Amino acid sequence: MTQASPIARVPRNSALDLAEMSLREVNQLLHDNSVGDFLIRNPRGAHALACGLDGDLNVTIDGHVGYYCAGMNKRAHVTVNGNAGTGLAENMMSGFVHVKGDASQSAGATGCGGLLVIDGNASARCGIALRGLDIVVKGSVGHMSAFMAQAGTIVVLGDAGDALGDSLYEAKLFVRGAVKSLGADCVQKAVRDEHKAALRKLLDAAGVGGDVDVAEFRRYGSARQLYHFHVDNAGQY
Amino acid sequence: MCGIVGLFLKNRSLESNLGRLTSLMLRELCDRGPDSAGFAVYGGETEGTTKICMVNRDGAVDWSATAKKLAAAIGADVAVERIEDHAILRTSGAGDTARKWLIDHVPAAYVLSQGQSIEIFKGVGDPAAIVDRLDLERRSGTHAIGHTRMATESAVTVAGSHPFSTGDDTCLVHNGSLSNHNRLREQLVRHGERFQTDNDSEVAAAYLASRMRQGDTLEQALENGLKDLDGFYTFVVGTRDGFAVIRDPVACKPAVIAETDDWVAMASEYRAIAPLPGVEHAEMWEPAPATVYAWSHAA
């Protein structure tokens, strides 16, 4: 059942230093390579770092990054040894993005596939408009997380802020801690064996040890009252 | 979009570096607010002296003549220090009375601030050039807040630049926009507040100053603001003793806070904090919505 954690992959570390290279040069170099291991130093909050990667790359960023890090990522493994700003891994398609600190708002927004792991907290609107990406947050998530999320899974080991899953479509939400409030049309649902198995698989992939018991999580999903047209509401249009 | 920064020194031996560190922070946020900039520096107090900062609105102002007329009007000595298109008037007279007289009688200039500690400087254009021209790097003090502006709510003028100050040693920088500022301005005018612009952020500054004059602490004023100010905001509010940070309940406008044993820094983005000494050991977090974070030397 347990699959090898992507975190275990060790990069060879061809170092790129943003104190010596421009952001554009670093991103271009990453785009020009379909394979390889890269260590990026001195990110100092730069925006759009390691954005638009499309290859079997291992990219480790040593420090805090700014907005949109690893956006649109395909196949690549991106690790941030620090915090990430707004829009981390926005519209990610596949691959693996791992932030060892906290992430700011809209982490994983509109993500289509792959796995995003945040070791710390994610703030507001984590997984907004999610479309298939799986997100594991080891800390807590802020308000309006999973807003209008269509597909994919969000796992939160800590707490969730106000209005979790507002106007939710078919994304699956698992929260271990407290949920401050649920958004419109988001309800708690029974955790069946298939959900536990899927959750265990995701936790393993995220490097979360067996000491975290899947039985501690509650599952939330759509009540499906909001997104289907209901004839009784015809007069509202 | 705008860029805001705040720096509060816990270690007083850093005070001579306040301007240099604040300028490093502001320079990182030029692209968040390329049309104008400003900063407030707290420090350099002299017992019994009020400082009034002013800037030319258009053309030259005869500051010596202005000081003489002001001195006669308020019955107290007034000294002038000129800095580029700014002037700092120092007086032992009442600051409120002096400010009102200056607004009414010196139409060629704006009053930027008054207080024992605060000095505000502003300009239009590239923030880095403003920081250089007004020599922020050489300023010392206990704490500073700054702003780079991308105008949305009113004209790009020196008066429309932040920080806004309407009360003694109080000022505010704002990233966001308020939607109920016109009605609130009317109410505040009825209560005797004086405005110099159509800017929404000036209304927020006046609102907070007004609340504090009625007895609110800064924290209480900001909490009342959560009910009375409708719109998007991240504010940093400076007072004589420190500063506070608050974000509206929706918290769209970014903010990050970092703290070490030596300083507390707030900025729209981490990249403005990255140049500070010892940042690698800082505790860092994103301020939660509708929550006041405050630091003070008075405590």
Interface residues (C-beta under 8 A of the other chain):
Chain A: R44 G45 A46 H64 G66 Y67 N83 G85 T86 D102 S104 Q105 S123 A124 G142 H143
Chain B: E28 A251 C252 P254 V256 E269 Y270 R271 A272 I273 A274 P275 M284 W285 E286 A288 P289
